[in-house]
């Protein structure tokens, strides 16, 4: 699928960013990797005009909670994102390629953390550079999701959150047959309009869709997700992104198909278009 919002150059840039992040081994047993990746992510946000606020855990200063905010329109809507920059450990001997060196195998990018959730994060950073300034953006990231988010759980309930009109999850999901699973919560008129537009994009690409009124799967259970517990409330929520049935998140040979990046870019662009219309 060709896209007016995502080019081959964007794909090359996305792969370069993710390869750099994968090599950092941002796992709990490697504090220097967590420190390097959060610093690199924050520097990219700053280049895009975001203000960074770090909530540091004195027991683990290498993996702070990151809040990146870009208020470009005081009267505009707020689009909120959340995710994490840590990844699951990997047993190298189980993989067909090195989990810490991004490789392309059968037209898929293979490496630890690509699906959960480094590729979606890298794509969004690239898209933020093109995004309509009439929408304000806030992004919450933690570095301990893979160990159950204890610090985030203790802190997210007390932070001051902008008046977010829509939350977007760390990624989304496509089935093997090409259908997209659109996961939503707290559906209102704004979200209904967004869903109609996203379905139109899927229809143009010859894809079907399934709507599920539920959050994205969590390794520790949705009831233990600090973002769902403390940030969501009654605000509309959607999970969209390039993960699919072949990702094997947390498993061996974790992978993402870059062929899904254009349609995901078009969908996020459409979300913003609806919000500022």
C-alpha positions in Angstrom: 0.0 0.0 0.0 1.4 3.4 -1.0 0.7 6.2 1.5 0.8 10.0 1.3 1.9 10.0 4.9 4.6 7.4 4.9 7.5 7.1 2.4 10.2 4.6 1.7 12.6 7.1 3.3 10.5 7.0 6.5 10.7 3.2 6.5 14.5 3.4 6.2 14.7 5.9 9.0 12.4 3.9 11.2 14.5 0.8 10.7 17.7 2.7 11.6 16.2 4.1 14.8 14.9 0.7 15.9 18.2 -1.1 15.0 20.0 1.4 17.3 17.5 0.8 20.1 17.5 -3.0 19.8 21.3 -3.0 20.1 21.0 -1.2 23.5 19.5 -4.3 25.1 17.0 -2.3 27.2 16.3 -5.0 29.7 16.1 -4.9 33.5 19.4 -6.7 34.0 21.2 -4.2 31.8 20.7 -0.7 33.5 23.1 1.0 31.0 20.8 -0.1 28.1 17.7 1.4 29.8 19.6 4.6 30.5 20.9 4.9 26.9 17.5 4.2 25.3 15.5 6.6 27.5 18.1 9.4 26.9 18.0 8.8 23.1 14.2 8.8 23.0 14.0 12.0 25.1 16.5 13.7 22.7 14.3 12.8 19.8 11.3 14.3 21.5 13.2 17.5 22.2 14.2 17.8 18.6 10.5 17.6 17.7 9.6 20.5 20.0 8.4 18.5 23.1 9.0 19.4 26.7 10.4 16.5 28.8 9.5 15.9 32.4 11.2 12.9 34.1 9.9 11.3 37.2 13.0 9.5 38.6 12.9 6.4 40.7 15.8 6.9 43.2 16.1 3.1 43.4 16.5 2.8 39.6 17.5 6.2 38.1 18.3 4.5 34.8 14.6 3.9 34.0 12.6 7.1 34.8 9.0 7.7 33.9 9.0 10.0 30.9 6.4 12.6 30.0 6.8 14.3 26.7 4.4 17.2 26.0 4.0 19.5 23.0 1.3 22.1 23.4 1.3 23.9 20.1 -2.3 25.1 20.2 -3.7 26.3 23.5 -7.3 26.0 22.1 -6.7 22.7 20.4 -7.5 19.1 21.3 -5.1 16.8 23.1 -4.0 13.4 21.7 -2.4 11.2 24.4 -0.1 8.2 24.0 1.4 5.7 26.3 3.9 2.9 26.1 7.3 1.7 27.4 10.9 1.7 26.3 12.1 -1.5 28.1 12.0 -4.9 26.4 11.8 -8.5 27.4 15.0 -10.5 27.9 16.0 -13.0 25.2 17.9 -16.3 25.2 20.2 -15.8 22.2 20.7 -19.5 21.5 16.9 -19.9 20.9 16.8 -17.3 18.1 17.6 -17.9 14.4 19.3 -14.4 14.4 20.7 -12.3 17.2 17.9 -10.8 19.2 20.1 -7.7 19.7 20.8 -7.1 16.0 17.9 -6.1 13.8 17.7 -8.4 10.8 15.3 -8.7 7.9 14.0 -12.2 7.4 11.2 -13.0 4.9 10.4 -9.3 4.6 10.0 -8.9 8.4 12.2 -7.0 10.9 13.4 -9.5 13.5 14.8 -8.4 16.9 13.8 -8.3 20.6 11.3 -5.5 21.3 10.4 -4.6 17.7 6.8 -5.4 18.3 6.7 -4.6 22.0 6.9 -1.8 21.3 9.9 -0.2 19.6 8.7 0.0 16.0 5.4 1.6 16.9 7.2 4.2 19.0 9.8 5.0 16.3 7.0 5.4 13.7 5.1 7.8 15.9 8.2 9.9 16.5 8.7 10.2 12.8 5.0 11.1 12.2 5.1 13.7 15.0 7.5 15.6 12.8 4.8 15.9 10.2 1.7 16.2 12.4 -0.8 19.1 12.2 0.2 21.6 14.9 -3.4 22.2 15.8 -3.4 19.1 17.9 -1.5 19.0 21.2 0.4 15.9 22.1 1.4 14.1 25.3 3.3 10.8 25.5 3.9 8.8 28.7 6.6 6.2 28.7 8.0 3.9 31.4 11.0 1.6 31.5 9.7 -1.2 33.7 6.6 -2.6 31.9 8.3 -6.0 31.5 8.7 -6.3 35.3 5.1 -5.3 36.2 5.4 -1.5 36.3 5.7 -1.1 40.1 7.1 2.5 40.1 4.6 3.6 37.4 1.8 2.1 39.4 2.8 4.1 42.5 3.2 7.4 40.5 0.7 7.6 37.7 -2.2 8.2 40.0 -0.8 11.5 41.3 0.5 13.1 38.1 -1.3 16.1 36.5 -2.5 15.0 33.0 -3.5 17.4 30.3 -7.1 17.3 29.2 -6.7 14.4 26.8 -9.5 13.9 24.3 -8.3 10.5 23.0 -5.7 8.0 24.3 -3.8 5.8 21.9 -2.3 2.5 23.1 1.3 1.4 22.5 0.3 -0.6 19.4 -2.5 -2.5 17.8 -3.2 -5.7 15.9 -3.7 -7.3 12.5 -4.9 -10.9 12.0 -3.2 -13.3 9.6 -6.0 -12.8 7.1 -5.3 -9.1 7.0 -8.2 -7.9 9.1 -7.4 -5.3 11.7 -8.6 -5.6 15.3 -9.7 -2.2 16.3 -9.7 -2.2 20.1 -11.7 0.7 21.8 -13.0 1.7 25.2 -15.3 4.6 26.3 -16.7 5.1 22.8 -18.2 8.5 22.2 -19.1 10.6 19.1 -15.5 11.5 18.4 -14.4 7.9 18.6 -17.3 6.8 16.4 -16.3 9.3 13.7 -12.6 8.1 14.0 -13.6 4.5 13.6 -15.6 5.2 10.5 -12.7 6.9 8.9 -10.2 4.2 9.9 -12.6 1.6 8.4 -12.7 3.6 5.2 -8.9 3.4 5.0 -9.0 -0.4 5.5 -11.8 -0.7 2.9 -9.7 1.1 0.4 -6.8 -1.3 1.1 -9.1 -4.3 0.6 -9.1 -5.2 4.3 -11.8 -6.1 6.8 -11.9 -5.2 10.4 -13.2 -6.3 13.8 -14.1 -4.0 16.7 -13.4 -5.2 20.2 -14.5 -3.2 23.2 -11.5 -4.1 25.3 -7.9 -3.0 25.9 -4.7 -4.4 24.4 -3.4 -7.6 26.0 -0.9 -7.1 28.8 1.7 -9.5 30.1 0.7 -8.9 33.7 -3.0 -8.4 32.9 -4.9 -5.3 31.9 -6.0 -4.9 35.5 -2.3 -4.3 36.4 -1.6 -1.7 33.7 -0.9 1.7 35.5 -1.9 3.6 32.3 -5.4 1.9 32.2 -5.7 2.2 36.0 -4.7 5.9 36.3 -4.6 7.7 33.0 -7.6 6.4 31.1 -10.6 7.1 33.3 -13.7 7.8 31.0 -11.6 9.1 28.1 -12.0 7.4 24.7 -9.3 4.9 23.9 -8.1 3.1 20.8 -5.3 0.6 20.1 -3.9 0.8 16.6 -0.5 -0.1 15.3 1.5 -2.5 13.2 1.6 -5.7 15.3 0.1 -8.8 13.8 -0.3 -12.6 14.4 3.3 -13.3 13.4 4.9 -11.0 15.9 5.6 -13.6 18.6 5.9 -10.8 21.2 7.9 -12.0 24.2 8.8 -15.2 22.2 11.7 -16.2 20.0 12.3 -14.4 16.6 10.0 -11.4 17.6 9.2 -9.6 14.4 7.2 -6.8 12.7 6.2 -6.4 9.1 7.3 -3.0 7.7 4.6 -3.4 5.0 2.0 -2.4 7.7 3.7 0.9 8.5 2.0 2.9 5.6 -1.5 2.0 6.6 -0.8 2.7 10.2 0.6 6.1 9.3 -2.5 6.9 7.3 -4.7 5.9 10.3 -2.8 8.0 12.8 -2.9 10.9 10.3 -6.7 10.4 10.0 -7.1 10.4 13.8 -5.5 13.8 14.0 -7.5 15.1 11.0 -10.8 14.2 12.6 -9.7 15.7 16.0 -8.8 19.1 14.5 -11.8 19.3 12.1 
